[in-house]
């Protein structure tokens, strides 16, 4: 069974037992997390698509890590104008272990 959930303005395909890296969620390591915005549920022989959400569907999991992603370098440059700007950015993320998909 799999589900497509929406969190942090993005959509993720989830399955029980997998680790999902999503935008930062409030909470500590070990806290339970529930995703109520389920857009689609699928099994081997059936697919349920919500309009826009699937009624009564829920994906539960627990937080296993709160961390920062790898560094991204932002470099701006204008030739012949002596303009150079170098910045770095590390996006915060939450790693969630998916426990169950409730239909």
Biopython code that builds the backbone (N, CA, C, O; Angstrom):
import numpy as np
from Bio.PDB.StructureBuilder import StructureBuilder

atoms = [
    (1, "UNK", "N", (0.843, -1.174, 0.000)),
    (1, "UNK", "CA", (0.000, 0.000, 0.000)),
    (1, "UNK", "C", (0.886, 1.233, 0.000)),
    (1, "UNK", "O", (1.941, 1.255, 0.634)),
    (2, "UNK", "N", (0.445, 2.259, -0.719)),
    (2, "UNK", "CA", (1.176, 3.515, -0.741)),
    (2, "UNK", "C", (0.176, 4.663, -0.667)),
    (2, "UNK", "O", (-1.017, 4.491, -0.915)),
    (3, "UNK", "N", (0.695, 5.839, -0.318)),
    (3, "UNK", "CA", (-0.138, 7.035, -0.235)),
    (3, "UNK", "C", (0.672, 8.226, -0.714)),
    (3, "UNK", "O", (1.897, 8.250, -0.595)),
    (4, "UNK", "N", (-0.022, 9.204, -1.254)),
    (4, "UNK", "CA", (0.613, 10.469, -1.619)),
    (4, "UNK", "C", (0.072, 11.519, -0.663)),
    (4, "UNK", "O", (-1.132, 11.771, -0.610)),
    (5, "UNK", "N", (0.997, 12.136, 0.102)),
    (5, "UNK", "CA", (0.619, 13.124, 1.107)),
    (5, "UNK", "C", (1.215, 14.477, 0.733)),
    (5, "UNK", "O", (2.182, 14.570, -0.023)),
    (6, "UNK", "N", (0.605, 15.520, 1.288)),
    (6, "UNK", "CA", (1.094, 16.871, 1.070)),
    (6, "UNK", "C", (1.539, 17.455, 2.406)),
    (6, "UNK", "O", (0.787, 17.441, 3.381)),
    (7, "UNK", "N", (2.761, 17.966, 2.442)),
    (7, "UNK", "CA", (3.269, 18.664, 3.619)),
    (7, "UNK", "C", (4.348, 19.643, 3.172)),
    (7, "UNK", "O", (5.155, 19.334, 2.295)),
    (8, "UNK", "N", (4.354, 20.816, 3.778)),
    (8, "UNK", "CA", (5.355, 21.814, 3.435)),
    (8, "UNK", "C", (5.239, 22.326, 2.012)),
    (8, "UNK", "O", (6.227, 22.793, 1.445)),
    (9, "UNK", "N", (4.035, 22.246, 1.412)),
    (9, "UNK", "CA", (3.850, 22.727, 0.054)),
    (9, "UNK", "C", (4.342, 21.760, -1.008)),
    (9, "UNK", "O", (4.374, 22.110, -2.188)),
    (10, "UNK", "N", (4.727, 20.551, -0.616)),
    (10, "UNK", "CA", (5.219, 19.554, -1.556)),
    (10, "UNK", "C", (4.433, 18.267, -1.391)),
    (10, "UNK", "O", (3.776, 18.057, -0.371)),
    (11, "UNK", "N", (4.502, 17.408, -2.395)),
    (11, "UNK", "CA", (3.813, 16.126, -2.351)),
    (11, "UNK", "C", (4.834, 14.999, -2.322)),
    (11, "UNK", "O", (5.836, 15.036, -3.037)),
    (12, "UNK", "N", (4.570, 13.989, -1.484)),
    (12, "UNK", "CA", (5.503, 12.877, -1.303)),
    (12, "UNK", "C", (4.749, 11.552, -1.420)),
    (12, "UNK", "O", (3.628, 11.412, -0.931)),
    (13, "UNK", "N", (5.387, 10.591, -2.074)),
    (13, "UNK", "CA", (4.841, 9.231, -2.122)),
    (13, "UNK", "C", (5.433, 8.467, -0.943)),
    (13, "UNK", "O", (6.650, 8.441, -0.763)),
    (14, "UNK", "N", (4.569, 7.844, -0.142)),
    (14, "UNK", "CA", (5.022, 7.159, 1.067)),
    (14, "UNK", "C", (4.567, 5.710, 1.072)),
    (14, "UNK", "O", (3.540, 5.361, 0.489)),
    (15, "UNK", "N", (5.353, 4.870, 1.742)),
    (15, "UNK", "CA", (5.018, 3.476, 1.982)),
    (15, "UNK", "C", (5.407, 3.155, 3.410)),
    (15, "UNK", "O", (6.342, 3.755, 3.939)),
    (16, "UNK", "N", (4.709, 2.218, 4.051)),
    (16, "UNK", "CA", (5.082, 1.860, 5.424)),
    (16, "UNK", "C", (6.518, 1.333, 5.487)),
    (16, "UNK", "O", (6.939, 0.526, 4.658)),
    (17, "UNK", "N", (7.255, 1.810, 6.492)),
    (17, "UNK", "CA", (8.626, 1.362, 6.703)),
    (17, "UNK", "C", (9.689, 2.237, 6.079)),
    (17, "UNK", "O", (10.868, 2.065, 6.388)),
    (18, "UNK", "N", (9.327, 3.167, 5.214)),
    (18, "UNK", "CA", (10.352, 3.985, 4.585)),
    (18, "UNK", "C", (10.605, 5.267, 5.371)),
    (18, "UNK", "O", (9.767, 5.693, 6.165)),
    (19, "UNK", "N", (11.767, 5.879, 5.145)),
    (19, "UNK", "CA", (12.150, 7.133, 5.791)),
    (19, "UNK", "C", (11.930, 8.250, 4.789)),
    (19, "UNK", "O", (12.397, 8.180, 3.652)),
    (20, "UNK", "N", (11.213, 9.282, 5.216)),
    (20, "UNK", "CA", (10.830, 10.391, 4.361)),
    (20, "UNK", "C", (11.474, 11.665, 4.886)),
    (20, "UNK", "O", (11.362, 11.974, 6.072)),
    (21, "UNK", "N", (12.158, 12.415, 3.999)),
    (21, "UNK", "CA", (12.741, 13.701, 4.390)),
    (21, "UNK", "C", (11.818, 14.812, 3.910)),
    (21, "UNK", "O", (11.675, 15.037, 2.708)),
    (22, "UNK", "N", (11.186, 15.512, 4.869)),
    (22, "UNK", "CA", (10.223, 16.568, 4.545)),
    (22, "UNK", "C", (10.729, 17.894, 5.093)),
    (22, "UNK", "O", (11.712, 17.942, 5.832)),
    (23, "UNK", "N", (10.040, 18.971, 4.718)),
    (23, "UNK", "CA", (10.356, 20.281, 5.280)),
    (23, "UNK", "C", (10.225, 20.225, 6.796)),
    (23, "UNK", "O", (9.487, 19.394, 7.325)),
    (24, "UNK", "N", (10.931, 21.098, 7.492)),
    (24, "UNK", "CA", (10.995, 21.061, 8.960)),
    (24, "UNK", "C", (9.608, 21.061, 9.597)),
    (24, "UNK", "O", (8.760, 21.898, 9.287)),
    (25, "UNK", "N", (9.403, 20.102, 10.494)),
    (25, "UNK", "CA", (8.169, 19.998, 11.265)),
    (25, "UNK", "C", (8.477, 20.254, 12.736)),
    (25, "UNK", "O", (9.563, 19.899, 13.194)),
    (26, "UNK", "N", (7.562, 20.855, 13.491)),
    (26, "UNK", "CA", (7.814, 21.037, 14.915)),
    (26, "UNK", "C", (7.777, 19.700, 15.639)),
    (26, "UNK", "O", (6.984, 18.823, 15.297)),
    (27, "UNK", "N", (8.636, 19.548, 16.642)),
    (27, "UNK", "CA", (8.661, 18.319, 17.425)),
    (27, "UNK", "C", (10.078, 17.859, 17.683)),
    (27, "UNK", "O", (11.032, 18.363, 17.091)),
    (28, "UNK", "N", (10.199, 16.891, 18.577)),
    (28, "UNK", "CA", (11.500, 16.332, 18.935)),
    (28, "UNK", "C", (11.632, 14.926, 18.377)),
    (28, "UNK", "O", (10.659, 14.345, 17.896)),
    (29, "UNK", "N", (12.831, 14.386, 18.443)),
    (29, "UNK", "CA", (13.080, 13.030, 17.971)),
    (29, "UNK", "C", (12.249, 12.058, 18.811)),
    (29, "UNK", "O", (12.269, 12.113, 20.041)),
    (30, "UNK", "N", (11.523, 11.174, 18.138)),
    (30, "UNK", "CA", (10.673, 10.204, 18.810)),
    (30, "UNK", "C", (9.208, 10.604, 18.890)),
    (30, "UNK", "O", (8.360, 9.766, 19.198)),
    (31, "UNK", "N", (8.895, 11.863, 18.620)),
    (31, "UNK", "CA", (7.501, 12.319, 18.673)),
    (31, "UNK", "C", (6.704, 11.749, 17.496)),
    (31, "UNK", "O", (7.238, 11.604, 16.396)),
    (32, "UNK", "N", (5.415, 11.424, 17.729)),
    (32, "UNK", "CA", (4.588, 10.937, 16.614)),
    (32, "UNK", "C", (4.168, 12.087, 15.695)),
    (32, "UNK", "O", (4.013, 13.227, 16.131)),
    (33, "UNK", "N", (3.988, 11.757, 14.414)),
    (33, "UNK", "CA", (3.575, 12.724, 13.402)),
    (33, "UNK", "C", (2.438, 12.099, 12.605)),
    (33, "UNK", "O", (2.480, 10.912, 12.283)),
    (34, "UNK", "N", (1.421, 12.899, 12.287)),
    (34, "UNK", "CA", (0.311, 12.413, 11.469)),
    (34, "UNK", "C", (0.133, 13.364, 10.286)),
    (34, "UNK", "O", (0.083, 14.583, 10.455)),
    (35, "UNK", "N", (0.039, 12.790, 9.098)),
    (35, "UNK", "CA", (-0.228, 13.555, 7.887)),
    (35, "UNK", "C", (-1.685, 13.312, 7.512)),
    (35, "UNK", "O", (-2.060, 12.204, 7.130)),
    (36, "UNK", "N", (-2.509, 14.365, 7.622)),
    (36, "UNK", "CA", (-3.930, 14.239, 7.347)),
    (36, "UNK", "C", (-4.288, 14.605, 5.906)),
    (36, "UNK", "O", (-5.363, 14.246, 5.426)),
    (37, "UNK", "N", (-3.403, 15.312, 5.217)),
    (37, "UNK", "CA", (-3.656, 15.694, 3.826)),
    (37, "UNK", "C", (-3.194, 14.564, 2.903)),
    (37, "UNK", "O", (-2.096, 14.608, 2.347)),
    (38, "UNK", "N", (-4.047, 13.557, 2.752)),
    (38, "UNK", "CA", (-3.750, 12.418, 1.877)),
    (38, "UNK", "C", (-4.469, 12.648, 0.555)),
    (38, "UNK", "O", (-5.697, 12.729, 0.524)),
    (39, "UNK", "N", (-3.718, 12.755, -0.533)),
    (39, "UNK", "CA", (-4.284, 13.053, -1.841)),
    (39, "UNK", "C", (-4.674, 11.794, -2.605)),
    (39, "UNK", "O", (-5.594, 11.814, -3.423)),
    (40, "UNK", "N", (-3.960, 10.686, -2.331)),
    (40, "UNK", "CA", (-4.232, 9.464, -3.071)),
    (40, "UNK", "C", (-3.798, 8.255, -2.263)),
    (40, "UNK", "O", (-2.777, 8.294, -1.575)),
    (41, "UNK", "N", (-4.573, 7.180, -2.345)),
    (41, "UNK", "CA", (-4.227, 5.900, -1.730)),
    (41, "UNK", "C", (-4.177, 4.844, -2.821)),
    (41, "UNK", "O", (-5.002, 4.846, -3.734)),
    (42, "UNK", "N", (-3.212, 3.945, -2.724)),
    (42, "UNK", "CA", (-3.123, 2.907, -3.736)),
    (42, "UNK", "C", (-2.731, 1.579, -3.140)),
    (42, "UNK", "O", (-1.916, 1.514, -2.219)),
    (43, "UNK", "N", (-3.319, 0.505, -3.672)),
    (43, "UNK", "CA", (-2.934, -0.859, -3.340)),
    (43, "UNK", "C", (-2.561, -1.545, -4.648)),
    (43, "UNK", "O", (-2.451, -0.898, -5.690)),
    (44, "UNK", "N", (-2.369, -2.853, -4.586)),
    (44, "UNK", "CA", (-1.990, -3.572, -5.796)),
    (44, "UNK", "C", (-3.103, -3.575, -6.842)),
    (44, "UNK", "O", (-2.824, -3.578, -8.042)),
    (45, "UNK", "N", (-4.366, -3.573, -6.395)),
    (45, "UNK", "CA", (-5.471, -3.686, -7.342)),
    (45, "UNK", "C", (-6.444, -2.509, -7.341)),
    (45, "UNK", "O", (-7.377, -2.492, -8.145)),
    (46, "UNK", "N", (-6.252, -1.521, -6.457)),
    (46, "UNK", "CA", (-7.204, -0.419, -6.357)),
    (46, "UNK", "C", (-6.465, 0.888, -6.099)),
    (46, "UNK", "O", (-5.447, 0.918, -5.407)),
    (47, "UNK", "N", (-7.001, 1.972, -6.672)),
    (47, "UNK", "CA", (-6.460, 3.315, -6.450)),
    (47, "UNK", "C", (-7.618, 4.220, -6.079)),
    (47, "UNK", "O", (-8.622, 4.275, -6.789)),
    (48, "UNK", "N", (-7.478, 4.945, -4.947)),
    (48, "UNK", "CA", (-8.487, 5.918, -4.519)),
    (48, "UNK", "C", (-7.880, 7.302, -4.610)),
    (48, "UNK", "O", (-6.882, 7.599, -3.953)),
    (49, "UNK", "N", (-8.488, 8.150, -5.427)),
    (49, "UNK", "CA", (-8.015, 9.515, -5.612)),
    (49, "UNK", "C", (-9.006, 10.441, -4.943)),
    (49, "UNK", "O", (-10.210, 10.336, -5.176)),
    (50, "UNK", "N", (-8.514, 11.351, -4.114)),
    (50, "UNK", "CA", (-9.391, 12.291, -3.426)),
    (50, "UNK", "C", (-9.719, 13.489, -4.285)),
    (50, "UNK", "O", (-9.077, 13.745, -5.303)),
    (51, "UNK", "N", (-10.745, 14.227, -3.849)),
    (51, "UNK", "CA", (-11.077, 15.448, -4.559)),
    (51, "UNK", "C", (-11.359, 16.565, -3.564)),
    (51, "UNK", "O", (-12.536, 16.813, -3.300)),
    (52, "UNK", "N", (-10.415, 17.236, -3.007)),
    (52, "UNK", "CA", (-8.978, 17.082, -3.212)),
    (52, "UNK", "C", (-8.332, 16.064, -2.272)),
    (52, "UNK", "O", (-7.230, 15.594, -2.555)),
    (53, "UNK", "N", (-8.996, 15.704, -1.143)),
    (53, "UNK", "CA", (-8.395, 14.788, -0.178)),
    (53, "UNK", "C", (-9.230, 13.511, -0.078)),
    (53, "UNK", "O", (-10.433, 13.522, -0.339)),
    (54, "UNK", "N", (-8.580, 12.414, 0.302)),
    (54, "UNK", "CA", (-9.271, 11.148, 0.528)),
    (54, "UNK", "C", (-9.891, 11.208, 1.927)),
    (54, "UNK", "O", (-9.190, 11.462, 2.906)),
    (55, "UNK", "N", (-11.196, 10.975, 2.022)),
    (55, "UNK", "CA", (-11.902, 11.057, 3.302)),
    (55, "UNK", "C", (-11.453, 9.956, 4.252)),
    (55, "UNK", "O", (-11.411, 8.783, 3.878)),
    (56, "UNK", "N", (-11.119, 10.336, 5.482)),
    (56, "UNK", "CA", (-10.770, 9.379, 6.523)),
    (56, "UNK", "C", (-9.393, 8.765, 6.400)),
    (56, "UNK", "O", (-9.044, 7.896, 7.199)),
    (57, "UNK", "N", (-8.604, 9.178, 5.437)),
    (57, "UNK", "CA", (-7.266, 8.607, 5.259)),
    (57, "UNK", "C", (-6.256, 9.382, 6.100)),
    (57, "UNK", "O", (-6.386, 10.587, 6.310)),
    (58, "UNK", "N", (-5.246, 8.656, 6.574)),
    (58, "UNK", "CA", (-4.247, 9.271, 7.450)),
    (58, "UNK", "C", (-2.961, 8.457, 7.371)),
    (58, "UNK", "O", (-2.999, 7.229, 7.291)),
    (59, "UNK", "N", (-1.830, 9.144, 7.394)),
    (59, "UNK", "CA", (-0.524, 8.493, 7.409)),
    (59, "UNK", "C", (0.149, 8.869, 8.719)),
    (59, "UNK", "O", (0.263, 10.052, 9.042)),
    (60, "UNK", "N", (0.595, 7.872, 9.478)),
    (60, "UNK", "CA", (1.236, 8.129, 10.769)),
    (60, "UNK", "C", (2.685, 7.679, 10.719)),
    (60, "UNK", "O", (3.057, 6.769, 9.979)),
    (61, "UNK", "N", (3.488, 8.347, 11.533)),
    (61, "UNK", "CA", (4.905, 8.023, 11.619)),
    (61, "UNK", "C", (5.499, 8.659, 12.852)),
    (61, "UNK", "O", (4.783, 9.176, 13.710)),
    (62, "UNK", "N", (6.835, 8.617, 12.934)),
    (62, "UNK", "CA", (7.522, 9.243, 14.061)),
    (62, "UNK", "C", (8.788, 9.922, 13.552)),
    (62, "UNK", "O", (9.393, 9.502, 12.565)),
    (63, "UNK", "N", (9.168, 10.982, 14.256)),
    (63, "UNK", "CA", (10.352, 11.754, 13.878)),
    (63, "UNK", "C", (11.591, 10.982, 14.301)),
    (63, "UNK", "O", (11.709, 10.573, 15.456)),
    (64, "UNK", "N", (12.519, 10.783, 13.363)),
    (64, "UNK", "CA", (13.764, 10.099, 13.716)),
    (64, "UNK", "C", (14.974, 11.023, 13.644)),
    (64, "UNK", "O", (16.046, 10.677, 14.141)),
    (65, "UNK", "N", (14.812, 12.218, 13.017)),
    (65, "UNK", "CA", (15.952, 13.126, 12.924)),
    (65, "UNK", "C", (15.469, 14.536, 12.587)),
    (65, "UNK", "O", (14.558, 14.712, 11.779)),
    (66, "UNK", "N", (16.084, 15.530, 13.208)),
    (66, "UNK", "CA", (15.892, 16.946, 12.869)),
    (66, "UNK", "C", (17.285, 17.466, 12.504)),
    (66, "UNK", "O", (18.185, 17.455, 13.344)),
    (67, "UNK", "N", (17.473, 17.918, 11.269)),
    (67, "UNK", "CA", (18.827, 18.274, 10.843)),
    (67, "UNK", "C", (18.778, 19.318, 9.730)),
    (67, "UNK", "O", (17.707, 19.797, 9.356)),
    (68, "UNK", "N", (19.956, 19.661, 9.208)),
    (68, "UNK", "CA", (20.092, 20.542, 8.063)),
    (68, "UNK", "C", (20.592, 19.739, 6.874)),
    (68, "UNK", "O", (21.341, 18.776, 7.030)),
    (69, "UNK", "N", (20.168, 20.147, 5.683)),
    (69, "UNK", "CA", (20.621, 19.499, 4.454)),
    (69, "UNK", "C", (22.028, 19.955, 4.095)),
    (69, "UNK", "O", (22.664, 20.709, 4.833)),
    (70, "UNK", "N", (22.499, 19.481, 2.948)),
    (70, "UNK", "CA", (23.846, 19.863, 2.520)),
    (70, "UNK", "C", (23.859, 21.320, 2.080)),
    (70, "UNK", "O", (22.818, 21.890, 1.753)),
    (71, "UNK", "N", (25.045, 21.914, 2.075)),
    (71, "UNK", "CA", (25.169, 23.333, 1.769)),
    (71, "UNK", "C", (25.039, 23.578, 0.271)),
    (71, "UNK", "O", (25.592, 22.850, -0.553)),
    (72, "UNK", "N", (24.291, 24.624, -0.052)),
    (72, "UNK", "CA", (24.128, 25.058, -1.431)),
    (72, "UNK", "C", (24.759, 26.440, -1.545)),
    (72, "UNK", "O", (24.477, 27.324, -0.736)),
    (73, "UNK", "N", (25.612, 26.625, -2.548)),
    (73, "UNK", "CA", (26.291, 27.899, -2.758)),
    (73, "UNK", "C", (25.506, 28.720, -3.772)),
    (73, "UNK", "O", (25.193, 28.248, -4.865)),
    (74, "UNK", "N", (25.191, 29.964, -3.388)),
    (74, "UNK", "CA", (24.498, 30.899, -4.274)),
    (74, "UNK", "C", (25.516, 31.952, -4.670)),
    (74, "UNK", "O", (26.014, 32.683, -3.814)),
    (75, "UNK", "N", (25.834, 32.040, -5.962)),
    (75, "UNK", "CA", (26.860, 32.968, -6.440)),
    (75, "UNK", "C", (26.264, 33.858, -7.512)),
    (75, "UNK", "O", (25.793, 33.377, -8.543)),
    (76, "UNK", "N", (26.287, 35.170, -7.263)),
    (76, "UNK", "CA", (25.796, 36.145, -8.225)),
    (76, "UNK", "C", (26.985, 36.926, -8.760)),
    (76, "UNK", "O", (27.927, 37.213, -8.020)),
    (77, "UNK", "N", (26.947, 37.275, -10.051)),
    (77, "UNK", "CA", (28.096, 37.884, -10.695)),
    (77, "UNK", "C", (27.621, 38.750, -11.856)),
    (77, "UNK", "O", (26.787, 38.327, -12.657)),
    (78, "UNK", "N", (28.160, 39.968, -11.942)),
    (78, "UNK", "CA", (27.903, 40.812, -13.101)),
    (78, "UNK", "C", (29.257, 41.210, -13.680)),
    (78, "UNK", "O", (30.086, 41.815, -13.000)),
    (79, "UNK", "N", (29.458, 40.869, -14.917)),
    (79, "UNK", "CA", (30.765, 41.120, -15.520)),
    (79, "UNK", "C", (31.010, 42.604, -15.712)),
    (79, "UNK", "O", (30.089, 43.376, -15.980)),
    (80, "UNK", "N", (32.276, 42.989, -15.567)),
    (80, "UNK", "CA", (32.770, 44.367, -15.754)),
    (80, "UNK", "C", (32.176, 45.369, -14.774)),
    (80, "UNK", "O", (32.356, 46.570, -14.973)),
    (81, "UNK", "N", (31.485, 44.944, -13.738)),
    (81, "UNK", "CA", (30.867, 45.862, -12.789)),
    (81, "UNK", "C", (31.411, 45.684, -11.379)),
    (81, "UNK", "O", (30.955, 46.359, -10.457)),
    (82, "UNK", "N", (32.369, 44.796, -11.195)),
    (82, "UNK", "CA", (32.963, 44.497, -9.887)),
    (82, "UNK", "C", (31.903, 44.044, -8.881)),
    (82, "UNK", "O", (31.976, 44.368, -7.696)),
    (83, "UNK", "N", (30.934, 43.303, -9.366)),
    (83, "UNK", "CA", (29.874, 42.818, -8.489)),
    (83, "UNK", "C", (29.968, 41.308, -8.381)),
    (83, "UNK", "O", (29.788, 40.585, -9.361)),
    (84, "UNK", "N", (30.251, 40.848, -7.176)),
    (84, "UNK", "CA", (30.264, 39.422, -6.875)),
    (84, "UNK", "C", (29.623, 39.238, -5.516)),
    (84, "UNK", "O", (29.910, 39.986, -4.582)),
    (85, "UNK", "N", (28.750, 38.237, -5.400)),
    (85, "UNK", "CA", (28.084, 37.968, -4.134)),
    (85, "UNK", "C", (28.036, 36.463, -3.947)),
    (85, "UNK", "O", (27.503, 35.741, -4.789)),
    (86, "UNK", "N", (28.589, 35.998, -2.854)),
    (86, "UNK", "CA", (28.612, 34.567, -2.575)),
    (86, "UNK", "C", (27.915, 34.320, -1.242)),
    (86, "UNK", "O", (28.308, 34.875, -0.216)),
    (87, "UNK", "N", (26.886, 33.490, -1.264)),
    (87, "UNK", "CA", (26.146, 33.139, -0.063)),
    (87, "UNK", "C", (25.981, 31.628, -0.014)),
    (87, "UNK", "O", (26.043, 30.944, -1.036)),
    (88, "UNK", "N", (25.770, 31.128, 1.186)),
    (88, "UNK", "CA", (25.481, 29.708, 1.356)),
    (88, "UNK", "C", (24.135, 29.527, 2.033)),
    (88, "UNK", "O", (23.639, 30.426, 2.713)),
    (89, "UNK", "N", (23.548, 28.342, 1.836)),
    (89, "UNK", "CA", (22.246, 28.055, 2.440)),
    (89, "UNK", "C", (22.174, 26.576, 2.782)),
    (89, "UNK", "O", (22.585, 25.727, 1.991)),
    (90, "UNK", "N", (21.646, 26.270, 3.970)),
    (90, "UNK", "CA", (21.389, 24.894, 4.374)),
    (90, "UNK", "C", (19.938, 24.799, 4.811)),
    (90, "UNK", "O", (19.540, 25.414, 5.800)),
    (91, "UNK", "N", (19.148, 24.026, 4.073)),
    (91, "UNK", "CA", (17.720, 23.905, 4.339)),
    (91, "UNK", "C", (17.470, 22.959, 5.512)),
    (91, "UNK", "O", (18.064, 21.884, 5.581)),
    (92, "UNK", "N", (16.600, 23.354, 6.426)),
    (92, "UNK", "CA", (16.233, 22.503, 7.551)),
    (92, "UNK", "C", (15.272, 21.412, 7.079)),
    (92, "UNK", "O", (14.408, 21.671, 6.241)),
    (93, "UNK", "N", (15.415, 20.202, 7.605)),
    (93, "UNK", "CA", (14.521, 19.122, 7.247)),
    (93, "UNK", "C", (14.234, 18.252, 8.460)),
    (93, "UNK", "O", (14.936, 18.315, 9.469)),
    (94, "UNK", "N", (13.193, 17.442, 8.342)),
    (94, "UNK", "CA", (12.804, 16.468, 9.351)),
    (94, "UNK", "C", (12.726, 15.113, 8.675)),
    (94, "UNK", "O", (12.066, 14.968, 7.646)),
    (95, "UNK", "N", (13.393, 14.119, 9.245)),
    (95, "UNK", "CA", (13.307, 12.753, 8.730)),
    (95, "UNK", "C", (12.225, 12.025, 9.518)),
    (95, "UNK", "O", (12.265, 11.984, 10.747)),
    (96, "UNK", "N", (11.255, 11.451, 8.804)),
    (96, "UNK", "CA", (10.105, 10.790, 9.414)),
    (96, "UNK", "C", (10.078, 9.327, 8.979)),
    (96, "UNK", "O", (10.134, 9.026, 7.786)),
    (97, "UNK", "N", (9.993, 8.424, 9.950)),
    (97, "UNK", "CA", (9.820, 6.994, 9.673)),
    (97, "UNK", "C", (8.318, 6.736, 9.561)),
    (97, "UNK", "O", (7.584, 6.967, 10.522)),
    (98, "UNK", "N", (7.850, 6.260, 8.405)),
    (98, "UNK", "CA", (6.429, 6.005, 8.191)),
    (98, "UNK", "C", (6.067, 4.669, 8.828)),
    (98, "UNK", "O", (6.651, 3.635, 8.504)),
    (99, "UNK", "N", (5.083, 4.704, 9.750)),
    (99, "UNK", "CA", (4.662, 3.493, 10.459)),
    (99, "UNK", "C", (3.448, 2.829, 9.821)),
    (99, "UNK", "O", (3.449, 1.617, 9.605)),
    (100, "UNK", "N", (2.403, 3.616, 9.514)),
    (100, "UNK", "CA", (1.170, 3.000, 9.030)),
    (100, "UNK", "C", (0.422, 3.972, 8.114)),
    (100, "UNK", "O", (0.542, 5.193, 8.221)),
    (101, "UNK", "N", (-0.354, 3.372, 7.209)),
    (101, "UNK", "CA", (-1.271, 4.132, 6.362)),
    (101, "UNK", "C", (-2.670, 3.635, 6.691)),
    (101, "UNK", "O", (-2.994, 2.468, 6.474)),
    (102, "UNK", "N", (-3.502, 4.542, 7.221)),
    (102, "UNK", "CA", (-4.857, 4.184, 7.628)),
    (102, "UNK", "C", (-5.830, 4.698, 6.581)),
    (102, "UNK", "O", (-5.857, 5.891, 6.280)),
    (103, "UNK", "N", (-6.625, 3.800, 6.032)),
    (103, "UNK", "CA", (-7.561, 4.170, 4.966)),
    (103, "UNK", "C", (-8.909, 4.555, 5.543)),
    (103, "UNK", "O", (-9.825, 4.897, 4.795)),
]
sb = StructureBuilder()
sb.init_structure("model")
sb.init_model(0)
sb.init_chain("A")
sb.init_seg("    ")
for serial, (resi, resn, name, xyz) in enumerate(atoms, 1):
    if name == "N":
        sb.init_residue(resn, " ", resi, " ")
    sb.init_atom(name, np.array(xyz, "f"), 0.0, 1.0, " ", f" {name:<3s}", serial, name[0])
structure = sb.get_structure()
